[in-house]
Amino acid sequence: MPAIDLDAQYNNRAMVPDHPALMAGWAADAAAFRTARPDAVLDQAYGAGERHRYDLFPAAAPRPGAPVALFIHGGYWQALDKTAFSHMAAGANAHGLDVAVMSYDLCPEVKLAVIVDNVIACIRQLRERTGRRVLPFGHSAGGHLTACMAAADWPRIGEAADIVTAAMPISGLFHLAPLVPTFVNRAMGMDAGEAAALSPLVWTPPKGLKVTAVVGGDESGEYHRQTRMLVECWGALGAEAREIVVPGANHFTVIAPFAVPGSALTTELVRLAG
């Protein structure tokens, strides 16, 4: 078999030449959404660090007992923040779900394990503030972090086992070993041991966990493999796992449907909320 060019497989920006315009669109749409939402509760702290903040966008008519949806941004754990993704709350808000959008520390300032701990801290803060479960959905690096939250040992952390009962990783990275020799790892500095320990593909999800893994139809073969393997492995371990391939979507356009109340991805997120 020919060798796989892993740098090319994971270089999403090179695969989508118009990514600068798409990313600028994220920022503009997010800013417009915040402007239109005077009810939003912005820059809430979940930790002591400058980036330990989340924004909360409440639903106009909240569903009783529904979890808080938490959007976790991408950027290969080394770029971006919550301010480019506020509009990811629009679809779920229309169906009665409160939505938080978080920032976290970035590599190379911290190691990946610290970022995982950041998201744990945010979820714990949301639980303390609302008394409700949390439904993580995240994109790219945020897809990895979403899967980590879904399979975390919450009782060992000190939380109820049902704090996360469903999750929706989008274009996620669940098997980190292929990233070690690539450009992605220059800022992260993972060795093989860290990559193995922080790969949720080999973690054991709780029985009955509902997880829907999403990938764009036009994404690289590695992203399709990562998504398929998570669904297969977690399904074999007792999770209710399914895959959604979004036809014609690339790594940057795949999240657009979450801003649309009637989209199939918003509908699936609402279904996961129970």
C-alpha positions in Angstrom: 0.0 0.0 0.0 1.3 3.5 -0.7 2.3 5.6 2.2 -0.3 8.1 3.5 0.8 11.7 3.5 -0.4 12.5 7.0 0.6 16.2 6.8 -1.6 16.6 3.7 -4.4 14.6 5.3 -4.6 16.8 8.3 -3.8 20.1 6.6 -7.4 21.4 6.5 -6.5 24.9 5.5 -4.5 23.7 2.5 -7.4 21.5 1.4 -9.9 24.4 1.5 -8.2 27.4 -0.2 -11.1 29.8 0.7 -10.8 29.1 4.4 -9.8 32.7 5.3 -13.1 33.9 4.0 -15.0 31.1 5.8 -13.3 31.9 9.1 -13.9 35.6 8.7 -17.5 34.7 8.2 -17.6 32.8 11.4 -16.3 35.9 13.3 -18.8 38.2 11.6 -21.7 35.9 12.2 -20.7 35.4 15.8 -20.4 39.1 16.5 -23.8 39.8 14.9 -25.4 37.1 17.0 -24.0 38.5 20.2 -25.2 42.0 19.3 -28.7 40.6 18.7 -28.7 38.8 22.1 -28.7 41.4 25.0 -29.9 38.5 27.2 -26.5 36.7 26.7 -24.4 36.2 29.8 -20.8 36.8 28.6 -17.3 36.1 29.9 -18.3 33.9 32.8 -15.3 32.5 34.6 -14.8 28.7 35.1 -11.2 29.1 36.2 -8.5 31.6 37.1 -6.8 31.8 33.6 -7.5 34.6 31.1 -9.0 32.1 28.6 -11.0 30.3 31.2 -14.3 31.9 30.1 -17.6 30.9 28.5 -20.6 32.8 27.1 -24.1 31.5 27.9 -26.9 32.0 25.5 -30.2 31.2 27.1 -33.2 29.9 25.2 -36.2 32.1 25.1 -38.4 29.2 26.1 -36.2 26.7 27.9 -37.1 23.0 27.9 -37.5 21.8 31.5 -34.8 19.4 32.5 -32.9 19.7 29.2 -29.1 19.7 29.4 -27.0 22.8 28.7 -25.4 22.4 25.3 -21.7 23.3 25.3 -19.9 24.2 22.1 -16.1 23.6 22.0 -14.2 25.3 19.3 -11.5 23.8 17.1 -8.1 25.2 15.9 -5.9 22.1 16.5 -5.7 23.0 20.2 -3.5 26.0 19.3 -5.8 28.7 17.8 -9.2 30.5 18.0 -11.5 31.2 20.9 -15.2 31.4 21.7 -15.8 34.8 20.1 -15.9 33.2 16.6 -18.6 30.7 17.4 -21.4 32.4 19.3 -23.8 31.8 16.5 -23.5 28.0 17.0 -26.1 28.6 19.7 -28.8 29.8 17.3 -30.2 26.4 16.2 -30.3 24.8 19.6 -31.7 28.0 21.3 -34.7 27.9 18.9 -35.5 24.4 20.3 -35.4 25.4 24.0 -31.7 24.5 24.7 -29.5 26.9 26.6 -26.1 26.9 24.9 -22.6 27.8 26.4 -19.6 28.6 24.1 -16.2 28.3 25.8 -12.6 29.2 25.3 -9.6 27.2 26.7 -5.9 27.4 27.0 -3.8 26.8 23.9 -0.7 24.9 22.9 2.3 25.6 23.1 1.6 27.5 26.3 0.1 24.4 27.9 0.0 20.7 27.1 -3.0 18.9 25.7 -3.8 17.3 29.1 -4.3 20.8 30.6 -6.8 21.7 27.9 -8.8 18.5 28.6 -8.8 19.6 32.3 -10.0 23.1 31.2 -13.1 21.6 29.6 -13.8 19.4 32.6 -13.6 22.5 34.7 -16.1 24.3 32.5 -18.5 21.5 32.5 -18.3 21.3 36.3 -19.0 25.0 36.5 -22.0 24.7 34.3 -23.3 21.9 36.4 -22.8 23.9 39.6 -24.4 27.0 38.1 -27.5 25.3 36.5 -27.8 22.0 38.3 -28.3 20.4 34.9 -26.5 17.9 32.7 -24.2 19.1 29.9 -24.3 18.1 26.3 -20.9 18.8 24.6 -20.7 19.3 20.9 -17.4 20.4 19.4 -15.6 20.9 16.1 -12.2 19.5 15.1 -10.0 19.8 18.1 -13.2 20.5 19.9 -14.5 17.2 18.6 -11.6 15.5 20.4 -12.4 17.3 23.6 -16.1 16.5 23.2 -15.3 12.8 23.0 -13.0 13.1 26.0 -15.8 14.6 28.0 -18.2 11.8 26.9 -15.9 9.0 28.0 -14.5 10.7 31.1 -14.7 8.9 34.5 -17.0 11.5 36.1 -17.5 9.8 39.4 -13.7 9.6 39.9 -13.6 13.4 39.1 -16.2 14.0 41.8 -19.3 14.4 39.7 -22.5 12.4 39.1 -22.1 9.7 36.4 -24.9 11.2 34.4 -23.4 14.7 34.0 -22.7 13.8 30.4 -25.0 11.3 28.8 -24.7 12.3 25.1 -22.2 14.0 22.9 -21.8 15.2 19.3 -18.2 15.5 18.0 -17.9 17.1 14.6 -14.9 16.5 12.4 -13.1 15.1 15.5 -9.7 13.7 16.2 -9.9 10.6 18.3 -6.8 8.7 17.5 -3.8 11.0 18.1 -0.9 8.8 17.1 -1.0 9.8 13.4 -0.6 13.5 14.4 2.7 12.9 16.2 4.9 13.1 13.1 2.9 16.0 11.5 3.0 19.7 11.5 0.2 19.7 14.0 2.5 18.4 16.7 5.1 21.2 16.5 3.2 23.3 18.9 1.8 20.5 20.9 4.9 18.5 21.6 3.2 15.2 22.2 5.2 12.0 22.5 3.8 8.6 21.7 2.7 8.0 25.3 0.8 11.3 25.5 -0.9 10.6 22.2 -2.0 7.2 23.3 -3.2 8.4 26.7 -5.3 11.2 25.3 -6.9 9.3 22.4 -10.6 8.8 23.4 -10.9 6.2 20.7 -9.4 3.7 23.2 -11.3 5.0 26.3 -14.3 3.1 27.5 -17.5 5.1 27.2 -20.3 4.6 29.7 -22.9 2.0 28.7 -25.8 3.7 26.9 -24.0 6.8 26.0 -25.6 8.5 23.0 -23.0 9.8 20.6 -23.4 11.1 17.1 -20.1 11.7 15.3 -20.3 14.0 12.3 -17.9 14.5 9.4 -18.1 16.5 6.2 -18.4 14.5 3.0 -15.5 16.5 1.4 -13.1 16.0 4.3 -9.9 14.0 4.0 -9.8 10.2 4.3 -8.2 10.4 7.7 -11.1 12.4 9.1 -13.5 9.9 7.7 -11.4 7.1 9.3 -11.3 8.8 12.6 -15.1 9.2 12.7 -15.8 5.7 11.5 -13.5 4.1 14.0 -15.0 6.0 16.9 -18.5 4.9 16.0 -17.4 1.3 15.5 -15.2 1.0 18.7 -17.6 2.8 21.0 -20.6 1.0 19.5 -18.9 -2.3 20.3 -18.4 -1.1 23.9 -22.1 -0.4 24.4 -22.5 3.2 23.3 -25.5 4.1 21.1 -23.1 5.4 18.4 -24.0 6.7 14.9 -22.2 8.6 12.1 -23.5 11.4 10.0 -21.7 12.4 6.8 -22.8 15.8 5.6 -22.7 15.7 1.8 -20.6 18.5 0.1 -19.4 19.9 3.4 -15.7 20.5 4.0 -13.9 21.0 7.3 -15.0 24.6 7.6 -18.5 24.5 6.3 -19.6 21.4 8.2 -20.6 23.4 11.3 -22.8 25.9 9.5 -26.0 23.9 10.1 -25.8 24.5 13.8 -26.8 28.1 13.3 -30.0 27.0 11.5 -32.9 25.9 13.6 -34.4 23.6 11.0 -31.2 21.8 9.9 -30.6 18.1 10.2 -27.6 18.6 12.5 -29.6 20.9 14.8 -32.4 18.3 14.9 -29.9 15.6 15.8 -28.4 17.7 18.6 -31.9 18.3 20.0 -32.6 14.6 19.8 -29.4 13.9 21.8 -30.6 16.3 24.5 -33.5 13.9 25.2 
